[in-house]
Each structure stands twice: as C-alpha cells, then as structure tokens.
Amino acid sequence: QHSPHKSRAHHRSPATTSTPAMPSSYAAAAASSSRKPAPFTTATATTRKPAPLPAPAPPPSNPSHVSDSDPSSYSSSGEETDLSACDPATASVLSTYLSVAGNGADLSKVGIFLNSAARRRSPPCLICLDPIRPSDPVWSCSASCFALLHLPCIQSWAHQSASAAPAPTWGCPKCRVAYPKSQTPTSYHCFCSKTEDPPADPWILPHSCGDVCGRRLNSNPDSGCEHTCLLLCHPGPCPPCPAVVPNARCFCGAHREPRRCAHQRYSCKGKCNKRLSCELHRCPVDCHDGPCPPCAVRGNHRCECGETMVERLCSERVFQCKRECSGMLECGKHKCERGCHGGKCGECPLRGQRTCPCGKKDYPRLECDVEAATCGSTCEKVLGCGRHKCPERCHRGPCDVTCRLVIKKSCRCGVLKKELPCHQDLTCERKCQRLRACGRHACKRRCCVGDCPPCAETCDRRLRCGNHKCLSPCHRGACSPCPLMKTISCFCGKTYFEVPCGTEKNQKPPKCSKRCNIDRLCRHKLDCRPHKCHYGACPPCKLICGEELSCGHKCKERCHGSIPPPNPEFTVKPMKKKMEKHIECTPGTPCPPCQEVVLVPCFGEHLGQERAIPCSKSRQFPCQNLCGNLLHCGNHYCTKDCHVLEIPSDQRKADTILSLSRKNTLAEPCERCNLPCQRARDPPCSHPCPSRCHLSDCLPCKALVKRSCHCGAMTHAFECVYYNNLNAKQQLKVRSCGGPCHRKLPNCPHLCSEICHPGQCPSVDQCMKKVNVRCACNTLKKEWVCQDVLKEYRRSGRDPKVAKGQFGVGLIACGGDCVKKVNVPAAELHQRKVQENKNPAAEVTNVPKRRKKRDRGAQEPVQVSMWQVCKIDRCDA
C-alpha cells in the first residue's frame, strides 16, 4: 500500500555543462518585445461548479521534495523533450531566452510544461479529475510541483484544509507544501501573477498574459544570481539563468572562468588544498562544494591524561582512555572520580557551606570529611504527587515516592467520587459516546474527560479515482485526491507515461518506436519488414507467398502462412488470472489453386488453337479443326475431328509432336488410308503407282516411254525406269537413230548431211554443195559453192531466205546480151503496174486461189521484196 502523502513525480536533474559567453546583452534581451504566434483554437468558456472538496490532513512537517518537472508524469517518460519542432506559440515564449542562451539552453524542465500547454494536453485537475480547458480560471502551485488546478477547487480545498488543521495552513493537493491561510487564492492570475483575469488570446499560451515572466530565477541568496526570467509568461518552473558571469570562481577559489550564472558554482577538478580543521594538514580531495571532510592522516596520539598512546586519525586525535583518574582533589582527603581528563582534578564538591538533609539548618564551617547532622524537624519536601509534603522527620536519602494520604477523589469524567490513597487514580467504567473529529466513530474511551483523541480508524472510503480506498486516518469531509499515478505503457513497457489515478480510463497507449519482439511464423521471417511495438495481433505479412505449387508455378497470393498468437488487447485493469487463456498460433491456410494463366493446346495440339486458362483449370479440349495428324501411310493426314491421339507402343516420343499419356481414356486411333498411292516416284515420272497408298518406296516403273530421234525419222520405246535413270547426255545418245539427219538447213535449200544429232545442225554456214548462180535476167549462169553464195548474200545485204528456185539469182551482174531481153519485160511490167493502179479488182482475179482464201479474213498490203525493188529500179533505168 502506498502512503497518501507519497509523491510519485519523477526527478530530472538539468545538465550542468558549461557554455561559452554570448555576445547579446542580457538586459537588452529582457527588454525585447514578444511576438505573437499563430492563433490557437480556444474552447468555449463554461461555468464550473466547485467539486465537493476534502478536508485533508495537515501537511507533514517534512514534505518530500517533488521534482519541478512534475508534468513529466503526465507526458511520455521514455522520451526527451524536443522543442526543435515546437509550434509558433512555444517558439515565441522561448525566443527571447534563446537569443541569450543560444544552443546550450537547458529547457528540460520547462519544455514539458510548454509542450503540454501548447498541445492542449494539460493534466486534469487533481481535485475534481475533470479536464482543464484553456478558458477555465486556474491556480498553479508556485512552490514546488507547479500543478495546475481549477481555481474554485483549490479555494474550497484551502478553506476546508485550514479549518480542519490545528495550524492556519493548507497544503498543495499534489506536493503537500504548506501555504499560510493568508495565501489562499482569491482571484485568477496568469502564471507570472502580473495580470488578474488574463483574457483568452488565441495567439498566446492558455492562462498566460503574454508579457515577459520577470520572476527571479534563483531564490537562494547564496547563489548570487539577481537576474529575472526572460521567457514570456509560462507554466512550470523558470529555466536556468542564461546570463554569463565573467569571473566565476570554483569551489576552492583557485580557478576563474566565464560561466553561465546558473552554473557559476563549479569544480575545477584540481586539489582543494584548503586548511583542514586540524590546522595541520590541507584537504587532498578534488575541488568540491561544502566543508572539507575530516582529516584522514593517521598518526600516534596520546589520550587526554597522557598515559595511553594509540594510532588514530588526525581528526580523532583527542580521545579519552578507559583508565580512571584516581587523583587527589584539592582538599587532599577525597579522590577524583572522573575518568581520563586533562588538567587538574579540581576542588572537592563537599567543601563550603553545607545544610541538613531537609535543608532547613545550615552548617557553615563543617569539614568535607564530616557528615551533616539531621535537624529533627519535619521534612516537608514535596512528594511525587505534587500536592502533599513528606510528613517524616528530617532524614537522609530520598523521600517515599508513593503518597499514601487518603483523600476524596472523583473520576476524570466527574461521574464517580470515592476516597482513595493519593497515589491511586480513580476511573469509572462509563464509555464516552461523543463522536470523534471524524464525525463517524464514537470515542468509546472509558471515563473520558471530553478531549477525545483523534480517530485511530482508517478512513477506508472509496476515493474519487474509483480504484483505491483512503488510507488516511478517519476524517471529516471528502477524502484527499488519490496520490498515486497510473502508468500507461506500450506492450513492451519501454515507452510509457503517467497520469493521475482515475484519469486512465480515457487514455490511449503511447506510440512506441521499439521493434516488436514477436517472430513471424510464415516463410518470410527474414524478409518481412519489422514493425513497431503494439497491442493485439501483429499486422499481416504483405509479401507474396512464393511457395512452389505441385504444377511448378509459385503462389502469387498474399502470404497466408501461420500467424503468431496475438498480444492481449490494451486494457487499464489487468485481467484476472482465471480469465486469462493461452492463445495458440493461428495455422496457415493452404495455397489456393494455381491461377497462373497458361496456354493449353487442344487434343490435337494444333497451332493457333491454344487457349489461355488458369493452371488449376487447364484441361485439353477439342478444337474446330480436323485432326491433321499424319497417317501410317506417311502421305495423307487424318480427316477426323480434333481428338486425342493413341500413341503406338513401339513409337518413340521423339517421333511424334504429341506427348499425351497412353492411358488416356479419350485416346482413339486415326483413320486408315484407303486411297491409291500418290507418292512422287524416285526417279520422278508421270506414271502413277498402281499400288494402294503405302509408306515404303514405290516399285520401279515399267511403263513404256516413246521418244523420237533427233532428226524425227523414227520413234524409240523405252522402259520408264530405264530412261529416267539415264542422265541427260545418255538420254540424248540413246535417242539418236544412227542415220543421216535429213533436216533442212535454215539458210540454204539443202539438207543436213550429218548423222542424227540433237540441237542445231553444225553445217549451217559450211554447206559444201554446189549451187547455180544466175544474173537477174537469168541469162548468165555460174556454179558456186553454197557457203560462198551465203557470203555473197551477206556482203550485198540481201536475205538468203528466198524461194528454192530463186536461190542464187541476181548474184551475177548482167552482160550486154541481157539488155534487150530486159527492156521488153520492163515495159510490160510498167504497163501492168499502171493497170493495177487503175483497176485494183483485176489484181484479185489474177491472184491464185490460195492467196484469195488467205486474204479473205484481212486485207494486208502486198510486201515487195528487196530483189523485186532492185529489179524494178534497174528496169526503170
């Protein structure tokens, strides 16, 4: 159980590092004006009724110190205050201070309060446990904890506390620091107490006046600091003094250096070297604050009487031995009864004026070794009861302690009266029925005078927090606020913050930046990105499963492996042990059917007929094409609809383009080929194979092939296989008939005289037969060789292809005898020509019958040969 007066605030000590001097002036910075940041959204002001407040017990005489950073119990305790990214309102509060302190400012204490105020996250009122709104009038403890409370609540608290306490004081509900009754708050002031009822301004912090704080930074007069706070009116403690002291002395006074005013008391790390209290040695400790330690140098020292020498510390060199003095006093008759001491033993205590034991008779000249005699009168010394005197005669020794005089006594409550010896107390059996100060329990003390003691019972009433009972002695009025703090932490417990007990119901767990310690159970344990600490179940793995399926593909769904057991959900109150259940891990689900899209061929695996089907649903199908598989004949293809092929057992897989199982129940054989053989024979020929379609080579062709000889005189009959197996040269050779060629030469009217041969006759231009050559009028005649006649035709530019009777005519020039014969026919020819021009129809009648038939279809102009033209020209000449 916690004590109700125990403080739960965390202590934070500011950094004590030295910082260099800043060029800006402290006084100039204090006089600088403040700038207003961006506005805040203020809450609507509401009228608050003060909650019923307790009459707490009087504050302890020695209250435990509460750290200045009290709101750290409300903010995150695992993180440091970061003001680098503060809002404009906080920046305006710190601007003047930072201009003097620079980057070495120590804002660890006040930063927590500023962040809490700027974020509208002030802790709730410890008295009523209601949240403190920016528009509510408040009071802040300026002595120690700087707790923020509602003004009506603290006023009621102070009045009840001061009236119930024996001394006119009241204590802070949080830190229990005592305030006199005169300091009971009567009005709403800002944090620096300069402005009464500060207006709600959205440009500054709530409950702040916006002016420079101006409070003295160090209230300790020994510190020597007389500076004031440079921050704008702010909650919480003032920061350390940022002013620079040019010649700050260390603790020992041997070193001087410029330092911050708040840290001007420092250690130079050198030897203190101050003279110790022994006045013999110097302090060997490093430079330190406070008095020097006792001298620790060891040596031999004598006791006060000088009889004993012992090795002792220098700081303990004065000591007394256990030996009695036994020296004679100055009287010379009595011995000294003191122990070891220095100097003389002193005078005898029995020397001087002496009296009888009761003190009534004096003996001025009595020796110290003679006892004083009794006087014989009544002793009359006051007895132990304080009311009666000793009735015996003067006597040596103490009087009787017990007063035996019988008197009439009454009990303390005055109900019973009786005669008793003076030393006996009279108490009645009546129990007091008055209520004690708590107003709940009766006194029930026997024979009570009326000063009933405080109630010794424990209050044991439920506190306002609803979680604990009051452990204070029974009292009037409402109980004190619950002094305990509730820790709201993350699951791992490394990030936490504390809130007043009773306000934890509306809190959420802090966001922890630490790594979650739960290991994943899926196959991505090493690849999955780590996540932060959390309550409840871990976030699901977002990686692709990647597990290899039976089909060979990898699962492309999101990871569906085993899930580790979840953390318990966040709750303020822990669950009872009997309600806790062990949650096992969630087993993973098997991979779904493969959804990889694959191209599935048809039964016959025809090109271009593949279909895109998910792998798990891939099945072969019949397409709209014919089978098209090569039949056993090797020449034709199956004309059935697309079907599964039945692979023969003796056929190797390499011989077929299909790889289907022989056990397929849908497999069926292709059709049998009943067509005649249509294979191309080797060597190729035009005769079809007489056999049925077969796979092996065809039989040799025995058909007869008729081929004429080269000259066309006879026809040969060969077997097809024999003739086609010959090469071209052999075929030309066997086709020769062996006789003369007898083919007409192209340029002369003679026949070829060579043996039957292929191609053009070799004697075209070398004919050696004799030809009769005549003149134009056929009068002269000569005999030439045929090849000379052809040469003459070429030389004269005439065509040798003439009629057989005209070959060689006109190659010889006419003589003198030929003129007379030529003139007569020329005149007839001229006359005939004139007649043909006049009567063209007469020409048709004189044309032979064959020419007439030929000219019926088309009237072609008559072509005159070159020989006729030359002949006509000669006749005209």
NURO-850739 format. One record per residue (C-alpha): x, y, z. Coordinates in steps of 0.5 Angstrom, whole numbers, plus 2048, in hexadecimal, padded with zeros to 3 digits. Example, Ala and Ser with C-alpha at 12.3 -4.5 7.8 and 13.67 -1.06 7.14 Angstrom:
<recs>
8197F7810/81B7FE80E/
</recs>
This chain:
<recs>
800800800/8028077FE/80280D803/7FD812802/803817802/8088147FE/80A8187F8/80A8147F1/80E8197ED/8148187E9/81A81C7EB/81E81E7E5/8258227E6/8278277E1/82D8277DD/83382A7E1/83782B7DB/83B8327DA/8398367D3/83D83C7D0/83B8437D1/8368467CC/83784D7C9/83084F7CA/82E8537D1/82A8507D6/8278577D8/8258587D0/8228517CF/81E8527D6/81B8597D3/81A8567CC/8128567CA/80F84F7C9/80C84D7C2/8058497C2/8058437BE/7FF83F7BA/7F983F7BE/7F68397C2/7EF8377C2/7EC8387C8/7E78347CC/7E08387CE/7E083A7D5/7DC8377D9/7D98387E0/7DC8337E5/7DA8317EC/7DF82F7F1/7DF8287F3/7DE8267FA/7E58267FD/7E8822802/7EB825809/7F2822808/7F682080E/7FB825810/80282580B/80782280E/80D825812/81282380D/80E822806/81281E801/8158227FB/8118227F5/8158237EE/8148297EA/8128257E4/80C8227E7/8088227E1/80D81D7DE/8098187E2/80381A7DD/80881A7D7/80C8157D4/8118137D9/81580F7D4/8178157CF/81A81B7D0/8178227CF/8188247C8/81782C7C7/81A82C7C0/81482B7BC/80F82F7C1/8098337BF/80983A7BE/80783C7C5/80C8387C8/81183B7C4/80F8427C6/8108407CD/81783E7CC/8198437C7/81C8487CC/81F8437D0/82283F7CB/8258467C8/8298467CE/82B83E7D0/82C83C7C9/82C8357C7/82F8337CE/8288347D1/8258307D7/81E82F7D6/81D8287D8/81882A7DE/8148307DB/81482D7D4/80F8277D7/80A82C7D9/80B8307D3/80982B7CE/8038287D3/80082F7D3/8018307CB/7FE82A7C9/7F882B7CE/7FA8257D2/7FB8277D9/7FA8227DE/7F38227E1/7F18267E8/7F38217EE/7ED8237F2/7E88227ED/7EB81E7E8/7E88227E2/7EC8247DD/7EF82C7DD/7EC8307D7/7F08367D4/7EA83A7D7/7EA8387DE/7EC83C7E3/7F28387E7/7F78387EC/7FF8367EC/8038337F1/8098387F1/80D8357F7/80F82E7F4/80A82A7F0/80782F7EB/80182B7EB/7FB82F7E7/7F482E7EB/7EE8317EA/7ED8387EE/7E68367F1/7E982F7F3/7EF8327F6/7EC8377FA/7E78327FD/7ED82E7FF/7F0833802/7EA835806/7E982E809/7F082D80A/7F183380E/7EB832812/7ED82B814/7F482B815/7F682E81C/7FB833819/7F8838814/7FC83580E/7F9831808/7FE82C803/7FE82B7FC/7FA8257FA/8008237F6/8078247F9/804826800/80882C801/805830807/802837805/7FF83C80A/7F883E80A/7F9845808/7FC842801/7F583F800/7F48407F8/7EE8457F8/7EF8477F0/7F18447EA/7F88477E8/7FD8457E2/8038407E3/8078467E5/8028497E9/8028507E6/7FC8507E3/7F584F7E6/7F084B7E2/7F484B7DC/7F084B7D5/7EF8457D1/7F48467CB/7F58417C5/7FC8447C4/7FF8427CA/7FF83C7CF/7F983B7D3/7F983E7DA/7FF8437D8/7FF84A7D8/80484A7D2/80984F7D6/81084D7D8/8108497DE/81484D7E2/8158487E8/81B8487EC/81F8427E9/8228407F0/81F8417F6/82583E7FA/8298447FD/8308417FD/83083F7F5/8318477F4/82C8477EE/82884D7EE/82584C7E6/81E84B7E4/81B8467E0/81B8487D8/8158437D6/80E8467D4/8098447DA/80A83D7DA/8078377DE/80C8337E2/8138357E5/81783A7E2/81D8387DE/8258387E1/82783F7E1/82B8407DA/82F8467DC/8378467DB/83B8477E2/8428497DF/8468477E5/8428417E8/84683E7EE/8478377EF/8458347F6/84C8347F8/84D83B7F5/8548397F1/85183A7EA/84C83F7E7/84983F7E0/8438427DD/83D83D7DE/83583D7DE/8328417E4/82E83A7E6/8348367E6/83983B7E8/83B8367EE/83F8317EB/84582D7ED/84C82E7E9/84E8277EA/8548297EE/8568277F5/85282B7FA/85882D7FE/854830804/85783080B/85382B80F/85082C816/856828819/85A82E817/86082A815/85E82780E/85B829808/855826804/8578217FF/8508207FC/84F8237F5/84B82A7F5/8458297F8/83F82C7FB/83D82D802/84282C808/848827807/84882080A/84B81F811/85381E810/85581780F/85C817810/85E811815/86381281B/865810822/861815827/86081582F/85A815833/85881B837/85B81883D/861817839/86280F83C/86080C835/86380D82E/85F80A828/85F80A821/85980E81F/856813819/85881A81A/85181C81A/850818820/857819824/85381C82A/85081682E/850813835/85280C837/84F80883C/853809842/85080C848/85481284A/855811852/858817853/85781B85A/85282185A/85582885C/852826863/857820864/85281C867/84E819861/85081685A/84E818853/848814851/84881784A/84B813844/851814840/85281C83F/85782183E/859827843/85882784B/85282384E/84F829851/84C82B858/84882685D/84182685C/840825864/84482C865/840832867/83983486A/83582D86C/82E82C86F/82A826872/82682186D/82082586D/82482C86C/821830872/827830876/82E833874/835831876/83A836873/840833876/84082C875/845828872/84582486C/84681D86F/84181E875/83981C873/834822874/82F82087A/82782087A/82482687D/81E822880/81882687D/813823877/816822870/81082686C/813824866/80E824860/80C81C85E/80C819858/80481B857/806823857/80182485C/803822863/809822867/80D81D86B/80B81C872/811819875/81781C878/81D81E875/820818872/82681686D/824814867/81E815862/817815865/812810864/80F81085C/80880E85E/804813861/7FF80F866/7FB814868/7F3812868/7EF818864/7E8818861/7EA818859/7E5818853/7E681484C/7E8818846/7E1819843/7DE81B84A/7D981684B/7DC811851/7DF814857/7E381085C/7E8810862/7EF80D860/7F680E861/7F981485E/7FE80F859/7F880C856/7F480E850/7EC80D850/7E980C84A/7E280A848/7DF804843/7DB80983F/7DD80A838/7DD810834/7D781182F/7DA81782C/7DC817824/7E3818823/7E581D81E/7E4819818/7DC81981A/7DB812818/7DE80E81E/7DC80F826/7E281082B/7E080A82F/7E680B834/7E580A83B/7E481083F/7E581583A/7E781C83C/7E481F836/7EA81F832/7E981A82D/7EF81782A/7F0817822/7EC81281F/7F180C81E/7ED808819/7EF808812/7EA80C80D/7EA806808/7E580A804/7E580A7FC/7E980F7F9/7E78147F3/7EB8107EF/7E780A7F0/7ED8057F0/7EF8067F7/7ED8077FE/7EF80D803/7F580A808/7F581080C/7F2811813/7EB812813/7E9819812/7E381D810/7E1820809/7E481D803/7EA819802/7F081B7FF/7F281A7F8/7F58147F6/7FC8157F7/7FE80F7F2/8008107EB/7FE80B7E6/8038087E0/8008087D9/8058047D5/8068007CF/8067F97CF/80E7F87D0/80E7FD7D5/8148027D2/80F8077D1/80A80A7D6/8078107D9/8048117E0/7FD8147E1/7FA8167E8/7F68107EA/7EF8107E8/7F08137E1/7F380D7DE/7EC80B7DB/7EC8107D5/7F480F7D4/7F780B7CE/7FD8077CE/80380B7CB/80680A7C5/80D8067C6/8128067C1/8158007C3/8157FA7BF/8107F47C0/8137EE7C3/80E7E97C0/8127E57BB/80D7E37B5/80C7DC7B3/80B7DD7AC/8107DB7A7/8127E37A6/8157E37AD/81C7E67AB/8197EA7A5/8137ED7A8/8147F57AB/8147F57B2/80E7F97B5/80D7FD7BC/80B7FB7C3/8047FA7C3/7FE7F77C7/7F97F27C4/7FB7EE7BD/8017EF7B9/8007F27B2/7FF7ED7AD/8057EC7A8/8047EF7A2/8097EC79E/8087E7798/8077E079A/80C7DD795/80B7D6797/80C7D1792/8067CD790/8057C678D/8057C9786/80B7CC786/8097D3787/80A7D878D/8047DA791/8037E1790/7FD7E3795/7FF7E779B/8027E37A1/7FD7DE7A4/8027DA7A9/8027D97B0/8007DF7B5/8037E07BB/7FF7E17C2/7FD7E87C3/7FF7EC7C8/7F97EE7CD/7F57F47CC/7F67FA7CF/7F37FB7D6/7F47FF7DC/7F27FA7E1/7F57F37E0/7F17ED7DF/7F07E87E5/7F57E27E4/7EF7DD7E4/7EC7E17DE/7F37E17DA/7F37DC7D5/7F97DA7D1/7F87DB7CA/7FC7D77C5/7FE7D97BE/7F97D97B8/7FB7D47B3/7FC7D67AC/7F87D47A6/7FA7D07A0/7FC7D379A/7F67D5795/7F57D178F/7FA7D478A/7F87DA786/7FE7DB781/7FB7DB77A/7FE7D6775/7FD7D576E/7F97CE76E/7F97CA767/7F37C7764/7F37BF764/7F77BF75D/7FC7C575F/7FA7C9759/7FE7CF758/7FA7D675A/7F57D275E/7F77D3765/7F37D676A/7F57DA770/7F27D6776/7F47D677D/7F97D177F/7F57CE784/7EF7CD77F/7F47CB779/7F07C5775/7F17C476E/7EB7C5769/7E97C3762/7EA7C975D/7E67CA757/7EC7C8752/7ED7C174F/7F27BC753/7F77BD74D/7FC7B8750/8007B474B/7FD7AD74A/8017A774A/8027A7742/8067AE743/8037B173D/7FC7B3740/7F97B7746/7F37B574B/7ED7B8749/7E97B674F/7E77BC754/7EC7BE759/7EE7B875E/7F37B5763/7F87B175F/7F97AA761/8017A9761/8037A275F/80779F764/80D79E75F/80D7A575D/8127A9761/8117B0764/8167B375F/8127B1759/80B7B575B/80A7BC75D/8057BA762/8077B8769/8007B576B/7FF7AF770/7FE7A876D/7F97A7773/7F47AD771/7ED7AA770/7EC7AF76B/7F17AD766/7EF7AA75F/7F37A8759/7F37AC753/7EF7A974D/7F27A4748/7F47A7741/7F17A373B/7F37A8735/7F77A6730/7FF7A8730/8007AF72F/8077AF730/80C7B272C/8117AD729/8187AD729/81B7AE724/8157B2722/8107B071D/8097B271A/8067AB71B/8027AA722/8047A4727/7FF79E725/7FF79C72D/7FB79E733/7FE7A4737/8047A273A/8097A473F/80F7A173B/8127A3735/80E7A172E/81079C729/81479D723/8107A071E/81079B718/80B79F713/80E7A170C/8107A870A/8107AA703/8167AF701/8177B16F9/81E7B16F7/8217B86F6/8207B86EF/8197B66EF/81A7B06EA/8187AB6F0/8157AA6F7/8187A66FC/8147A2702/8187A2709/81679F710/8157A5714/8197A371A/81F7A1715/81E7A8711/81D7AC718/8237A971B/8287AC715/82B7B3715/82A7B8710/8307B670C/82E7AF70C/8277B070A/8297B4704/82D7AF702/8287A9702/8237AD6FE/8287AE6F8/8257AA6F2/82C7A96EF/82A7AB6E8/82B7B26E4/8287B86E8/8247BA6E1/8227C06E5/8217C76E0/8277CC6E1/8247D26E3/8287D76DF/8287D36D8/8247CE6D5/8287C86D6/8277C26DC/82C7C16E2/8317BB6E0/8337B96E7/8317B36EB/82A7B46EF/82C7B96F5/8297BE6FA/8297C56F9/82A7CA6F3/82E7C76ED/8357C86ED/8367C96E6/8317CF6E5/8367D46E3/83B7CF6E0/8377CC6DB/83C7C96D5/8367C76D0/8377CB6C9/8317D06C7/8307D36C0/8307DA6C1/82D7DF6BC/82C7E66BA/8267EA6BB/8237E86B4/8257E16B4/8297E26AE/8307E16B1/8317DA6B6/8377D86BA/8387D26BF/83B7D56C6/83B7D16CD/8357D26D2/8397D56D7/83C7DA6D2/8357DC6D0/8337DE6D7/8397E26D8/8377E66D2/8307E76D4/8337EA6DB/8387EE6D7/8337F16D3/82E7F26D9/8297ED6D6/8257E86D9/8277E16D7/8207DE6D9/81D7DE6D3/8197D96CF/81C7D36CD/81C7D56C5/81F7DC6C7/8257DA6CB/82B7DD6C8/8277E16C3/82A7E86C2/8307E76C5/8347E86BE/8347EE6BA/8307EE6B3/8347EF6AD/8337F26A6/82F7ED6A4/82A7ED6A9/8287F56A8/8237F36A2/8207EE6A6/81F7F26AC/81C7F86A9/8167F46A6/8147F16AC/8157F86B0/8107FC6AB/80B7F66AC/80C7F76B4/80B7FE6B4/8047FD6B0/8027F86B4/8037FD6BA/7FF8026B7/7F97FE6B6/7FA7FB6BD/7F98026C0/7F38046BC/7EF7FD6BD/7F17FA6C4/7EC7F56C3/7EF7F26BD/7F57F06C1/7F17EC6C6/7EE7E86C0/7F67E76BE/7F87E46C5/7F87DD6C6/7F27D96CA/7F67D86D0/7F87DF6D0/7F17E16D0/7EF7DD6D5/7F47E06DA/7F27E76D8/7EB7E66DA/7EC7E76E1/7F07ED6E1/7F37F16DB/7FA7F26DC/7FF7F66D8/8037F36D3/80A7F36D5/80F7F36D0/8167F06D1/81C7F46D0/81E7F06CA/8187F26C7/8197F96C8/8207F96C5/81E7F56BF/8187FB6BE/81E8006BF/8227FD6BA/81C7FD6B5/81B8046B6/8228066B5/
</recs>
